[in-house]
Amino acid sequence: MNIRLSDHFTTGKLLRFTLPSVIMMVFTSIYSVVDGLFISRYVGVEAMASISVVMPLLMVLGSFGFMLGSGGSAEVANTLGQGDVKKAKGYFTMLTISIFVIGIVLLTSCLIFIRPICYFLGANDALIEHCVNYATICLIGNTFFMLQVFFQPFMITAEKPHLGLLLTILGGVTNIFLDWLFIGVFHWGLRGAAVATLCGYLLSSIVPILYFLVPNKSRLSFCKPKFYLKAFLHSAANGSSEMV
């Protein structure tokens, strides 16, 4: 049964609508744990320590996706509720492009200074090469991670929470399978873990882009881009709590 945001929500209907998002968050946490199991089992303690050093940087950068995703979906949903579908699609398109541009700018900046950044975060001479190698690959995929978490709340706004759950599961299973393949079979070490993570991000971000490129496929779709400064600032301010 298709549940719309404009419906009258009973307790049961609300649970059915939100359950995919809850499972999505739980599943994301689980496959992150599986990453750690493969790395500690096949690569070693130094590799795990290197990930612990680099992970705060990746999470800080990824938080921009959480910020514009949560704040932007509220702004877009409010505009849809007012009946202005065209403007809602314009806001959505603008925010998607903004995330991509922010991701490229952050990627370029961090890659230039990645070694001093790793030292600043606590890497020593024994860990620095592990940190730089892992961070470099993950930073290349960080824009797709930002898009992944950005699209998650918009799947709810588009009344497609089950699709968001499916993409999260597919991305997670891809990550886990490639962890086993690249680390356990091919013995690529920490680089294999980073590449597996990147592939999971790609799947979970490219599919929504293709989905929203199709007009009239859902309540939301991409349209001719236009920058709305006020909507961007409202989205960033509203989603700042999620970023923190």
Sequence and secondary structure as in RCSB ss.txt:
>XXXX:A:sequence
MNIRLSDHFTTGKLLRFTLPSVIMMVFTSIYSVVDGLFISRYVGVEAMASISVVMPLLMVLGSFGFMLGSGGSAE
VANTLGQGDVKKAKGYFTMLTISIFVIGIVLLTSCLIFIRPICYFLGANDALIEHCVNYATICLIGNTFFMLQVF
FQPFMITAEKPHLGLLLTILGGVTNIFLDWLFIGVFHWGLRGAAVATLCGYLLSSIVPILYFLVPNKSRLSFCKP
KFYLKAFLHSAANGSSEMV
>XXXX:A:secstr
    TTS   HHHHHHHHHHHHHHHHHHHHHHHHHHHHHHHHT HHHHHHHHHHHHHHHHHHHHHHHHHHHHHHH
HHHHHHTT HHHHHHHHHHHHHHHHHHHHHHHHHHHHTHHHHHHHHT  TTTHHHHHHHHHHHHHHHHHHHHHHH
HHHHHHHTT HHHHHHHHHHHHHHHHHHHIIIIIIS  THHHHHHHHHHHHHHHHHHHHHHHHSTTSSS    S 
   HHHHHHHHHHTHHHH 
